[in-house]
């Protein structure tokens, strides 16, 4: 899902950069206001884990790839989509600068797709569905977050003229619909593990409350 350099022309990538910078500003405001010192180790562990899972790429025709994202996991655990924007931005910046995974000109688009779309979809779908069951809500939210981010990625490259619309949507949608099932299962396992091992940092019964866990 990492868009390389050359896939999005100027000035289109400038638009995504502006969106990403605005989102980064608000995510840093969230961190300053809500991120507690005792939550930072968990934030760092999730960043390392997401960095690792995103390195497992499956090539997709026309120059992009399929992989897990992890944005919904962060948004749910920290009860804020801005947490996902901040963490995914850090991961994507490091991947682009050090490993050349995703282009620097396309970094704004990659942050927009995986951080903003992934994080907000995961957060708001979980919030909307949790009354029907928190575990199913985690699964659906995490699956939808990666699927919609992939669809957005395909549309952006089609607008840029570097990706076929129909075939691209089919390939990106199909690959990430399958990868999303794996991501949903892993997200459920990780969320349950965090709740069992560190209920002081994350607990479904206290989700979204100011006490203990940051809220939006």
N, C-alpha and C positions, 0 to 999 in steps of 0.2 A: 504493500500500500504506500510505500515511500516513493514519492514522485521524484525522479532524478532531474538534474539540470537539463535544460533544453526542451522539456516537455511543456512548459508553460511560458509563453512569450511575455516580454515587457509590453504593455503596462499591466497585463492581467496579474502577474505575480506580485506587482506592487499592491494591488487591491487586497490580496490575501495576506501580504505582509502587514498592511495597516490593520486589518481585522485581528491578526495574531498579536500585534503589539498592544492594541486596545484590550484584548482578552488577557494578555500577560499583565498589563497594568492592574486590572481588577483582581486577577489571581494573586498578585503580590499584596494588594490591599487586604485580601482575605487572609493571607498568611500572617501579615502583621497584626491583624485584628483577632484571628481565631486559632491559629496554629500554636498549640501549647508546646513547651519545651519537652515534656515527656512523650509527645507524639512524634517528635522528630526522628528517633530511631526507627519507628514503624514506617514513616515516610521514606526514609533512606532504604530500608529493606525492600519495600514495594518498588521503589525506583530501580534497584538492582535486579529484582526479579523480572520486571517488565522489560528492562534492557535486554535481559537474557532471552526471554520468550520471543521478543521481536526479531532476534537474530536468526530464528528458525524460519527462513523464508521458503515459500513454494513459488517457483517462477510461474508467471501468468503471461500469456502472449501479449505482444505489443509493448513489452518493456517494463511492466510493473511486476508486483509480487503479492502473494497472500501470506498473512501471518496474524497471530493474535495481537491484541492491542492493550487491554488492561485498564482502559479509562473508566469503565463502569465500576470496576473493583475499587479504584481509588475514590471515585465520587460517592460510592455507598459507604465505604469504611470511614471516610472523613465527613460524610454527610454534607458534601458541597461539590457542585460541578467545578468550582474554581480550583479546588484541590487537584482535580484531574488535569485541568488546563496547565497548572503550574508544573506538576510532576511530568506530564507527557512532554511539555516544552523542554524541560531540562534533559530528558532522555533523548529527544529528537535533535536538540542542539549538539549534544555530545556525539551522537551517532553520525551527524552530518559533518562535524568538524574533524573528528578523530578517525572515523572509519569510512567516511565517504558514503554512508548509507542514507540516501536521500540528498537531493541537491540543495545547495545553500540558497539559490534563487527561489527554489520551490519550498523552502523551509516554512514560510508563512502558510502555504497551502497545506503542508503536512500537519502543522500545529492546528490549523483550522479543522481539518478532517478528523484527526485522531484525538486531539485534546478537546476542542470545543464541541464538535458534533458528538464524538464518543462520550465525553463527560456529561454533557447536558442531557443526551438521550438516556444514558444509564441512570442518572440521578432522578430525572423527572418520571421516567417509566417506573422505577422502583417506588418512588413516592406515590404514584398513582395506583399501583397494583398491590402494595403491601397489605392492604386490608383483606385481600383475597388469599394471603399466605405469603410470608416473607421469603421463604426459600424459592417457591416458584417465581416470585417477583424478581429476585436476584437473577435467576436463570434467564427469564424473558428480557430483562433490562440489559443484561450483558450481551446476550445474543443480538438484540436489536441495535445496540450501540455499535458493534463492529460491522454489522450488515449495512446500516445506513451510512456509516463513515466510508465504506467501500463504494457504495453507490454514488455518494457525493464525489469521491475521487474519480470515478469513471466519467461522471458528467463534466467535471472541471477539465479533464484532459480532452474530452470531446469538444468542449467549447474552445479549447486551445488549438484544436485541429490536429491533435496527435494521437487520437484514440477513436476507434469506430464506436458509434452510439449503441446500436442494437447488440452486436457481437460483444462489445466491451461490457455492457450492462449484464449480459448473460454470464460471461466469464467471471467478472468480479463478483456478481451476485451469487453465482453457484459456488465458487470457491469459498467465499466468506460465509455463506449460509452453512456450509459444512464445518469450516473452522470455528464458526460461532458456537456450534454445539460443544466443541471441545472447550472453548473459552468459557461458556456458561457453566460447564461441569467444574472446571478449575476454579472459577470465581466462587461458586457455591462452597467448594471444599475449603478454599482459603478463608472465606468469610466466617464459616463455622469454626475453623481452627483458631482464628483470631478471637472470636467471641469466647471460645472455651479456654484459651490460654491467657488472654488479656482482656477480661470483661471490663477492666477499668478504662480501656481505650475504645472498646466497641461493644455495644450491646443492643440487640434489636429493640428491646423494651424501652431503651433511652434514646433511640435514634432521632437525630434532629434537635435534641435538647441542647441547650447551651452548656449544661453541666457535663463535664467529662469529655465529650466529643464535640468538635466544632460543628456549627450549623451554618447553613447558607446565610 
